[in-house]
Amino acid sequence: MTDETTTTTTATVDPASTPAAPIARKVPKVRRQRGIVVNDPVADLLTRVRNAVSARHESTAMPTSRVKVEIARILKSEGFIGGFEPAPGQLVLKLKYVGGKVPAVSGLRRISRPGLRVYARKTEMPRVLGGLGIAIVSTSSGIMTGRDAEKRGLGGEVLAYVW
């Protein structure tokens, strides 16, 4: 039988010759509340309303903006939603159902989008379902319905149709 011996060599390190490593401390990261980045806030509002109506929700919440509040104001004045509450970071829309069953909003469609802007002159305001729906138009005097823009003699960007 043969004796096998293994030898291990360990190198000794002189602490004076190596640079001092910084002490690693765990610092807790501050997490900020981040929402989803939305490239088209108007389409986001319309989609949230469409989804909430199809799911029969009483209300829907979304991040707020001035444009969304103006669209909500128009939807309320035209009778498509029951009400809205603008909070500092959130807009809550209360949906309206006729007879408790049928939603007041049967359809929403985004017309002018970031990839294809659609404009209408004061003489060419679109009619939605022969006047039963509304066109939401962004004019130089603010966001209003197509009928209001036509009465004031204004043209602008056609944001959406609601019926």
C-alpha positions as CSV (number, residue, x, y, z in Angstrom):
1,M,0.0,0.0,0.0
2,T,1.2,3.5,-0.7
3,D,0.7,6.4,1.5
4,E,-0.6,9.4,-0.2
5,T,-0.4,12.6,1.5
6,T,-1.8,15.8,0.3
7,T,-0.5,19.1,1.3
8,T,-2.3,22.3,1.1
9,T,-0.6,25.6,1.1
10,T,-2.2,28.6,2.4
11,A,-1.0,32.0,1.6
12,T,-1.0,34.5,4.4
13,V,-2.0,38.0,3.5
14,D,-0.5,40.9,5.3
15,P,-3.3,43.3,6.3
16,A,-1.1,46.3,6.0
17,S,-0.4,45.6,2.3
18,T,-4.1,45.3,1.2
19,P,-6.3,48.4,0.9
20,A,-9.2,48.7,3.4
21,A,-12.5,47.7,1.9
22,P,-15.4,50.0,2.7
23,I,-18.0,48.6,5.1
24,A,-21.1,47.6,3.2
25,R,-24.3,48.8,4.9
26,K,-27.8,47.9,3.8
27,V,-29.7,51.1,3.2
28,P,-33.4,50.6,2.6
29,K,-34.5,51.9,-0.7
30,V,-37.2,54.5,-0.7
31,R,-40.0,53.2,-3.0
32,R,-42.1,55.8,-4.6
33,Q,-45.6,55.0,-5.7
34,R,-45.4,54.8,-9.4
35,G,-48.3,54.4,-11.8
36,I,-48.4,52.8,-15.2
37,V,-46.9,55.1,-17.8
38,V,-49.8,56.1,-20.1
39,N,-49.0,57.5,-23.5
40,D,-52.6,58.4,-24.3
41,P,-54.6,59.5,-21.2
42,V,-57.8,60.1,-23.1
43,A,-57.8,56.5,-24.5
44,D,-57.0,55.3,-21.0
45,L,-60.1,57.0,-19.5
46,L,-62.3,55.7,-22.3
47,T,-61.0,52.1,-21.8
48,R,-61.5,52.3,-18.1
49,V,-65.1,53.4,-18.5
50,R,-65.8,50.8,-21.1
51,N,-64.3,48.0,-19.0
52,A,-66.1,49.2,-15.8
53,V,-69.5,49.3,-17.7
54,S,-69.0,45.9,-19.1
55,A,-68.1,44.5,-15.6
56,R,-71.2,46.4,-14.1
57,H,-69.1,48.3,-11.6
58,E,-70.6,51.3,-9.8
59,S,-67.5,53.5,-10.2
60,T,-64.0,53.5,-11.7
61,A,-60.9,55.3,-10.5
62,M,-57.9,56.5,-12.6
63,P,-55.0,59.0,-12.3
64,T,-56.3,62.5,-12.7
65,S,-55.5,65.2,-15.2
66,R,-57.1,68.4,-16.3
67,V,-58.2,66.9,-19.7
68,K,-59.8,63.9,-17.9
69,V,-61.7,66.2,-15.5
70,E,-63.0,68.2,-18.5
71,I,-64.1,65.1,-20.3
72,A,-65.8,63.8,-17.1
73,R,-67.6,67.2,-16.8
74,I,-68.9,66.8,-20.3
75,L,-70.0,63.2,-19.7
76,K,-71.8,64.3,-16.5
77,S,-73.6,67.2,-18.2
78,E,-74.7,65.0,-21.1
79,G,-76.0,62.3,-18.7
80,F,-73.6,59.5,-19.5
81,I,-72.2,59.2,-16.0
82,G,-73.8,59.8,-12.6
83,G,-71.0,62.0,-11.3
84,F,-67.3,62.4,-10.7
85,E,-65.0,63.3,-7.8
86,P,-61.6,64.8,-8.7
87,A,-59.1,64.1,-5.8
88,P,-55.5,65.3,-5.7
89,G,-54.1,62.2,-7.4
90,Q,-57.2,60.3,-8.5
91,L,-60.4,60.8,-10.5
92,V,-63.4,58.7,-9.5
93,L,-66.2,58.4,-12.0
94,K,-69.6,57.1,-10.8
95,L,-71.2,55.2,-13.6
96,K,-74.9,55.5,-14.4
97,Y,-77.3,52.7,-15.2
98,V,-80.8,53.3,-16.6
99,G,-83.4,51.3,-14.6
100,G,-80.5,49.8,-12.6
101,K,-79.6,47.4,-15.5
102,V,-78.8,49.1,-18.8
103,P,-75.7,51.3,-18.8
104,A,-76.1,54.9,-19.9
105,V,-72.9,54.6,-22.0
106,S,-73.4,52.1,-24.8
107,G,-70.3,52.9,-26.7
108,L,-67.1,55.0,-26.6
109,R,-64.6,55.4,-29.4
110,R,-61.3,57.3,-29.5
111,I,-61.1,59.2,-32.8
112,S,-58.0,61.4,-32.8
113,R,-55.0,59.4,-31.4
114,P,-51.3,60.2,-31.1
115,G,-50.5,58.3,-34.3
116,L,-53.3,59.9,-36.4
117,R,-54.7,63.2,-35.4
118,V,-58.2,64.0,-36.6
119,Y,-59.5,67.6,-36.9
120,A,-62.9,69.0,-37.9
121,R,-63.7,72.5,-39.1
122,K,-66.5,74.5,-37.7
123,T,-68.7,73.6,-40.6
124,E,-67.8,69.9,-40.6
125,M,-68.6,68.9,-37.0
126,P,-69.3,65.2,-36.9
127,R,-72.8,63.8,-35.8
128,V,-72.7,60.7,-33.7
129,L,-75.6,58.3,-34.4
130,G,-77.7,60.9,-36.1
131,G,-77.4,63.3,-33.1
132,L,-78.1,60.7,-30.3
133,G,-74.4,60.6,-29.3
134,I,-71.8,63.3,-28.7
135,A,-68.5,64.2,-30.2
136,I,-66.0,65.5,-27.7
137,V,-63.9,68.2,-29.3
138,S,-60.8,70.0,-28.1
139,T,-61.0,73.6,-29.3
140,S,-59.0,76.8,-28.7
141,S,-61.6,77.7,-26.1
142,G,-61.4,74.4,-24.2
143,I,-62.8,70.9,-24.4
144,M,-66.5,70.8,-25.4
145,T,-69.1,68.8,-27.3
146,G,-69.3,69.0,-31.0
147,R,-72.7,70.8,-30.8
148,D,-71.3,73.5,-28.5
149,A,-68.3,74.0,-30.8
150,E,-70.6,74.3,-33.8
151,K,-72.8,76.9,-32.0
152,R,-69.7,78.9,-31.1
153,G,-68.3,78.6,-34.6
154,L,-65.2,76.7,-33.5
155,G,-63.3,73.8,-35.0
156,G,-60.8,71.6,-33.3
157,E,-59.5,68.1,-32.7
158,V,-62.1,65.4,-32.4
159,L,-61.1,63.5,-29.3
160,A,-63.8,60.9,-29.0
161,Y,-67.4,59.7,-29.8
162,V,-69.7,58.7,-27.0
163,W,-73.1,57.2,-27.5
